[in-house]
Amino acid sequence: MSATLAKGQNGPLAANDVVISVQLTAPADLSALLVTESGKVRSDADFVFFNQPNGPGVNLQPAPGGQPASLAVSLNAVPADIAQIRAVITLDDATSNFGRFPAPTAIVADSAGNQLYEYRIDGLNTESIVIALELYRRQSEWKVRAVGQGYAGGFAALVTDHGVTVDESPAATQVPPPPAYQPAQPGPGYPPPAQPAYPTQQQPQYPPTQQAPQGAPGYPPPGQGYPPPPAPGGYPPPAPGQPGPGQGYPPPAQPAAQQQPPSEVSLSKDRPVSLVKGQRVTLRKEGGTSLTFVKMGLGWDPVRSRGMFGNRTVDIDLDGSVVMFADMNVVDVAYYGQLTSKDGSIRHQGDNLTGEGEGDDEVILVDLTRIPAHVSTLVFIVTSYKGHTFEQVQNAFCRLVDGSNNAELARYTLAGGMPFTAMAMAKVFRVGNDWKLQALGEGFQAKHPGEAVPQLGRFLGN
């Protein structure tokens, strides 16, 4: 049974081979600094990170599903002059901070996967970097200490302060790095800073060598993955406490009659319409013939970060779905768990897990002639399965294509990132005998269609 550590607490390590991992909802990296009694690395080789995954006795191991990598440590292979191994969590987005997400949890396990210690890192606010915990020598034994010290000076400042050489531009080196963090317990290798590097708020005190109680509550379980296979009715189950099909959804915040009608433009196969948020088009070809078979293409690209330690791209798994409504009630959902609607009118062409590649990442085919008469609205949404926000996405778009000749008719491009994990991109809805398309571009929080469906009511007013 694992022990739960609080900030400043420590405990012994009986295992020689241990693995340090983290649980968090924000895209982040795990790295390690191997330092001597002076608190400095011996050379740049003592810094283990994604572009240098192997160090003396410490190896960065990739994790599946876009989760942060873990640190595998063989304590008997760590050089004798290394006194501490400091595990660092760094958010991918340096402009973000831990205060925007649930507290991360650091975990220490043995090589067989048995958890030895858990540490929920509470109290973080504006920091984008935190020294989560450290393994350190005490005489001839190894111990683990819960550190949880946010570092406000930036990643370059942190590694430079530990003696790592960083090749920065002159503008980036004008601001001196803050001094190294002061650990909760005095010990060798931490020179006292001239002034506090972090807020000086009073931290709770813990006995110097207190071992965390056994059997304390562990970290929160990771978020749910994909929804289970469709229940009777074919749609993903709604979130607890949310209305289900047939129960209706809240009406728009403002009655449609009081809202300003959005501008409406005409389609042309020779001049595709570039839509802005709220614009509408009638799904008729030039000459007045109604469109019968259309394709909705959804696309995005992951943001490529360019840092001093190399370029990297985070795999962002966005999922396109279309929700069918009869007035305010859900009829069906076509999504990665049910690629074809029960009536056969909508066919999802499959899931793209990374956003890599040119053109559409996901395509949804809609046969307007087969949409049941009671279905009034189709809402096209994109959700982020791994919890990345649209701040980590660029070039997100949806485009309407004539299925008969593959001519692009209209395109809506999402400008600027937003701190949401889901986006209502567009809706197709009936007005009399016509179908119309409206660009939405509205963000909300949902990681899969089951969480999204109960929040779509506000998009249903015409």
KOLLOTOR-400965 format. One line per 3 residues: number of its first residue (from 1); for each residue x, z, y of C-alpha. Coordinates in steps of 0.1 Angstrom, whole numbers, plus 5000, padded with zeros to 4 digits. Layout:
residues N
NUM	X:Z:Y; ...;
***
This chain:
residues 462
1	5000:5000:5000; 5014:4991:5034; 5019:5015:5063;
4	5006:5008:5098; 5031:5013:5126; 5024:5022:5162;
7	5047:5013:5190; 5080:5032:5187; 5075:5042:5151;
10	5100:5034:5124; 5102:5035:5086; 5127:5029:5058;
13	5132:4996:5040; 5137:5001:5003; 5136:4964:4995;
16	5167:4942:5001; 5148:4909:5006; 5120:4911:5032;
19	5098:4886:5050; 5087:4891:5086; 5055:4872:5096;
22	5029:4873:5123; 4992:4869:5126; 4978:4856:5159;
25	4953:4831:5172; 4975:4814:5198; 5000:4787:5190;
28	5034:4804:5189; 5069:4804:5174; 5088:4832:5156;
31	5125:4835:5161; 5153:4861:5154; 5183:4874:5174;
34	5210:4890:5153; 5229:4914:5176; 5258:4938:5174;
37	5260:4974:5186; 5264:4960:5221; 5230:4943:5219;
40	5245:4908:5220; 5248:4880:5195; 5284:4872:5183;
43	5278:4835:5189; 5249:4810:5192; 5248:4809:5154;
46	5232:4844:5155; 5200:4829:5171; 5175:4817:5145;
49	5147:4794:5158; 5129:4762:5149; 5159:4739:5158;
52	5184:4762:5141; 5164:4777:5112; 5193:4792:5092;
55	5215:4821:5102; 5236:4847:5085; 5212:4864:5061;
58	5182:4852:5080; 5162:4820:5074; 5131:4806:5092;
61	5106:4794:5067; 5078:4770:5077; 5042:4781:5070;
64	5013:4759:5060; 4983:4751:5081; 5000:4752:5115;
67	5006:4790:5113; 5039:4804:5128; 5069:4803:5105;
70	5082:4835:5089; 5116:4851:5088; 5131:4856:5053;
73	5158:4883:5055; 5184:4892:5028; 5197:4925:5041;
76	5228:4925:5019; 5238:4891:5033; 5236:4902:5069;
79	5272:4906:5082; 5284:4942:5086; 5289:4939:5124;
82	5252:4930:5129; 5234:4961:5139; 5199:4948:5146;
85	5177:4918:5138; 5151:4914:5165; 5120:4893:5157;
88	5106:4875:5188; 5072:4859:5192; 5070:4831:5219;
91	5038:4814:5229; 5041:4776:5227; 5025:4774:5262;
94	5049:4792:5285; 5022:4792:5313; 4998:4811:5291;
97	5001:4848:5282; 4992:4872:5253; 4965:4889:5274;
100	4943:4859:5269; 4942:4863:5231; 4936:4890:5205;
103	4966:4912:5200; 4991:4897:5175; 5001:4916:5144;
106	5036:4916:5129; 5040:4921:5092; 5069:4931:5070;
109	5066:4923:5033; 5089:4922:5003; 5099:4890:4986;
112	5069:4892:4962; 5045:4893:4991; 5037:4930:4990;
115	5031:4942:5025; 5053:4971:5035; 5044:4975:5072;
118	5019:4962:5097; 5022:4965:5134; 4994:4955:5158;
121	5010:4948:5191; 4985:4961:5217; 4990:4964:5254;
124	5003:4929:5261; 4991:4913:5293; 5009:4887:5314;
127	5038:4882:5290; 5043:4850:5270; 5072:4865:5249;
130	5073:4897:5230; 5100:4914:5209; 5077:4923:5181;
133	5099:4945:5159; 5134:4949:5147; 5153:4957:5115;
136	5182:4980:5122; 5210:4999:5104; 5210:5036:5103;
139	5242:5047:5086; 5241:5027:5053; 5204:5022:5052;
142	5181:4996:5068; 5150:5006:5087; 5122:4988:5107;
145	5111:4998:5141; 5079:4987:5160; 5091:4975:5194;
148	5062:4956:5210; 5081:4950:5242; 5068:4921:5263;
151	5095:4901:5281; 5084:4888:5315; 5116:4870:5324;
154	5110:4839:5302; 5125:4827:5270; 5157:4815:5286;
157	5162:4849:5302; 5156:4867:5269; 5181:4847:5249;
160	5206:4846:5277; 5204:4883:5281; 5213:4886:5244;
163	5243:4864:5248; 5230:4830:5237; 5244:4801:5256;
166	5216:4781:5274; 5222:4748:5291; 5198:4749:5320;
169	5194:4729:5352; 5207:4745:5384; 5172:4751:5396;
172	5164:4770:5365; 5194:4793:5368; 5188:4805:5403;
175	5167:4834:5391; 5188:4860:5374; 5175:4872:5340;
178	5161:4907:5338; 5181:4933:5318; 5175:4938:5281;
181	5145:4958:5270; 5148:4996:5266; 5137:5006:5231;
184	5112:5033:5225; 5139:5054:5209; 5174:5056:5223;
187	5200:5041:5199; 5232:5022:5198; 5234:4987:5213;
190	5210:4991:5243; 5229:4995:5276; 5206:5012:5301;
193	5193:4987:5326; 5199:4991:5363; 5162:4989:5369;
196	5132:4986:5345; 5128:4951:5331; 5091:4958:5322;
199	5062:4978:5337; 5070:5015:5337; 5037:5026:5325;
202	5038:5057:5304; 5040:5049:5267; 5027:5072:5240;
205	5055:5092:5224; 5061:5094:5187; 5084:5116:5166;
208	5119:5100:5164; 5118:5093:5127; 5081:5095:5120;
211	5070:5073:5092; 5036:5057:5096; 5007:5071:5076;
214	4999:5053:5044; 4966:5035:5040; 4958:5031:5077;
217	4936:5003:5087; 4954:4970:5086; 4953:4940:5109;
220	4921:4920:5114; 4915:4894:5088; 4923:4858:5099;
223	4894:4838:5113; 4871:4819:5090; 4882:4784:5080;
226	4860:4755:5074; 4823:4763:5069; 4812:4765:5033;
229	4794:4735:5017; 4762:4727:5036; 4733:4750:5028;
232	4699:4736:5021; 4692:4716:5053; 4726:4701:5054;
235	4740:4718:5085; 4768:4744:5088; 4754:4780:5089;
238	4751:4794:5124; 4771:4824:5135; 4756:4858:5129;
241	4729:4866:5153; 4724:4830:5164; 4692:4810:5158;
244	4691:4787:5129; 4673:4754:5124; 4636:4755:5133;
247	4641:4785:5155; 4650:4766:5186; 4677:4770:5211;
250	4678:4783:5246; 4666:4758:5272; 4691:4745:5298;
253	4701:4770:5324; 4683:4749:5350; 4652:4729:5342;
256	4660:4692:5339; 4634:4683:5366; 4654:4704:5392;
259	4688:4688:5384; 4702:4658:5402; 4699:4628:5379;
262	4734:4615:5370; 4743:4580:5380; 4736:4553:5355;
265	4757:4522:5348; 4752:4490:5328; 4771:4480:5297;
268	4792:4448:5294; 4814:4437:5265; 4838:4420:5289;
271	4841:4450:5313; 4840:4483:5294; 4825:4511:5315;
274	4849:4539:5324; 4825:4569:5325; 4828:4600:5346;
277	4812:4633:5337; 4774:4631:5338; 4772:4593:5339;
280	4747:4575:5317; 4744:4541:5302; 4715:4524:5284;
283	4724:4512:5250; 4715:4476:5256; 4737:4445:5255;
286	4738:4420:5283; 4706:4401:5282; 4686:4432:5274;
289	4690:4433:5236; 4691:4468:5222; 4722:4479:5204;
292	4715:4488:5168; 4748:4497:5152; 4774:4516:5173;
295	4807:4534:5166; 4818:4566:5184; 4856:4568:5185;
298	4872:4602:5192; 4909:4605:5200; 4935:4629:5213;
301	4972:4635:5214; 4990:4668:5210; 5011:4679:5240;
304	5048:4674:5233; 5068:4703:5247; 5103:4696:5261;
307	5124:4727:5262; 5160:4736:5263; 5161:4739:5225;
310	5147:4705:5218; 5114:4686:5217; 5086:4696:5194;
313	5050:4687:5189; 5023:4711:5176; 5000:4697:5151;
316	4965:4701:5165; 4936:4697:5141; 4905:4687:5161;
319	4874:4677:5143; 4847:4654:5155; 4811:4660:5145;
322	4777:4648:5155; 4746:4671:5156; 4711:4657:5152;
325	4683:4674:5171; 4646:4670:5171; 4638:4683:5205;
328	4655:4718:5205; 4658:4721:5167; 4687:4711:5145;
331	4679:4684:5119; 4713:4676:5104; 4751:4676:5111;
334	4776:4650:5101; 4811:4666:5100; 4842:4669:5078;
337	4822:4689:5052; 4793:4664:5050; 4805:4630:5060;
340	4771:4613:5058; 4738:4625:5072; 4711:4630:5046;
343	4691:4601:5059; 4722:4578:5058; 4720:4569:5095;
346	4753:4585:5104; 4786:4582:5086; 4817:4601:5095;
349	4849:4582:5086; 4870:4612:5077; 4892:4639:5092;
352	4925:4636:5111; 4946:4668:5109; 4972:4662:5136;
355	4960:4637:5163; 4991:4616:5157; 4989:4578:5159;
358	4974:4553:5183; 4937:4546:5188; 4908:4566:5175;
361	4916:4597:5155; 4881:4600:5141; 4853:4575:5140;
364	4816:4582:5135; 4793:4553:5127; 4757:4554:5139;
367	4729:4530:5127; 4703:4536:5155; 4677:4517:5135;
370	4678:4543:5107; 4676:4574:5129; 4643:4591:5120;
373	4616:4589:5147; 4615:4627:5152; 4653:4628:5160;
376	4656:4628:5198; 4693:4636:5206; 4727:4632:5190;
379	4754:4655:5204; 4790:4645:5197; 4814:4674:5197;
382	4850:4682:5190; 4861:4716:5176; 4896:4730:5171;
385	4900:4743:5136; 4933:4761:5142; 4922:4776:5175;
388	4943:4755:5198; 4927:4751:5232; 4923:4718:5250;
391	4952:4730:5272; 4974:4719:5243; 4957:4685:5241;
394	4963:4654:5261; 4945:4620:5263; 4913:4633:5248;
397	4886:4606:5249; 4855:4593:5233; 4845:4556:5234;
400	4814:4537:5224; 4820:4505:5204; 4795:4478:5195;
403	4795:4479:5157; 4786:4443:5153; 4817:4429:5170;
406	4839:4460:5177; 4838:4454:5214; 4844:4486:5234;
409	4814:4492:5257; 4821:4526:5273; 4849:4552:5274;
412	4850:4587:5287; 4884:4603:5291; 4888:4641:5295;
415	4910:4648:5325; 4930:4680:5325; 4932:4708:5299;
418	4907:4736:5296; 4909:4770:5279; 4883:4761:5253;
421	4884:4755:5216; 4854:4731:5216; 4841:4703:5237;
424	4808:4686:5239; 4820:4650:5246; 4788:4630:5248;
427	4752:4627:5238; 4730:4598:5227; 4693:4605:5234;
430	4660:4587:5234; 4642:4578:5266; 4610:4560:5257;
433	4620:4531:5234; 4656:4531:5246; 4687:4550:5236;
436	4710:4562:5263; 4745:4576:5263; 4757:4604:5286;
439	4792:4617:5291; 4793:4655:5289; 4829:4669:5289;
442	4817:4705:5287; 4839:4731:5270; 4829:4762:5250;
445	4844:4784:5223; 4840:4774:5187; 4865:4765:5159;
448	4841:4747:5136; 4806:4732:5137; 4790:4763:5123;
451	4800:4782:5154; 4793:4753:5178; 4757:4744:5168;
454	4740:4775:5182; 4756:4768:5216; 4744:4732:5221;
457	4710:4739:5235; 4721:4736:5271; 4730:4700:5265;
460	4696:4689:5253; 4678:4685:5286; 4675:4649:5298;
***
